[in-house]
């Protein structure tokens, strides 16, 4: 294999997929990136067997000196290309002794390779259900819910995000058992389409990153994204070529995202939604954020508990204390309807919700040990449920 390519083109293709490589995996080869070179294109692949990212780069005439395949250490290849001068010409040539020579100007690097035929492939989805959604809406759905995914849990299905299609809406749901985040968007599908899929945590983060990167390139422009759900996989293709004057992205560089879905049954999130709430509090999101940031300083380091005392309409007391007998108390203005009540929350859970909404915040409550529904005023498309702590 022998390739001569502009540094910017190669580095962009590498940067978009390098995070999928996993040098800590038991399979050493997954710390490498696979390169497949033909006369017309270069295909780069990085994978950890959960998420596979592929960059397909169309090549100018003469870039492919000799077609072939190999695998190179992903991090080293990325760091070398990053360190080279702007607009440098990068030359890659495999050698017979399982080595690859990378040269650019007066720089020369020799990298170890591993056989490309040993590089595993996730495969392609079968029995595809395609969903078309705008990139902005997809980014919003993930951003507004991903913080509630469990990081580690024996209930492995909680370490991912549910994509639920019903009633011509796509709903994303994440929960760690203590709080739940839900976002909905109307999509153009048949009325009778019902489907659920659980996307793993790393895949969720990578998909949001790619969609956000594309958003940075396009600025105010939006574009449609097709989510191809199969029985075991989700696959998405995104264009990252040059943007023309009309805001259209060329397909000279395409990134294909493939992720293995979690095989499990997600909890029925509809049953978790609080009903029969007879107490309602309305806060300013900005003021609540400031108060929580200050009061939580003196909360218990482990439980992060903050107490809300709803005594009367107009003002709510927020307080926290810790094992060192430190205490913080602050009053916050609020509209409150209902009987007096005290509730204790994990401050971090409430701060996560405050971080993804704007405007006034509503809290729908029933009793001190029952879950609380939080949403933005006049917003029915985003809902958050937080379990209170024992006071």
PyMOL commands that set and color helices and strands:
alter all, ss='L'
color gray80, all
select helices_A, chain A and resi 7-20+28-31+74-83+116-118+135-143+146-148+156-159+201-218+269-272+285-298+347-354
alter helices_A, ss='H'
color red, helices_A
select strands_A, chain A and resi 2-6+32-37+41-47+51-58+64-66+68-73+89-95+99-104+107-114+129-134+160-166+169-175+179-186+195-200+224-229+233-239+253-260+279-284+305-312+314-321+327-337+341-346+360-365+372-376+382-386
alter strands_A, ss='S'
color yellow, strands_A
deselect
rebuild
show_as cartoon
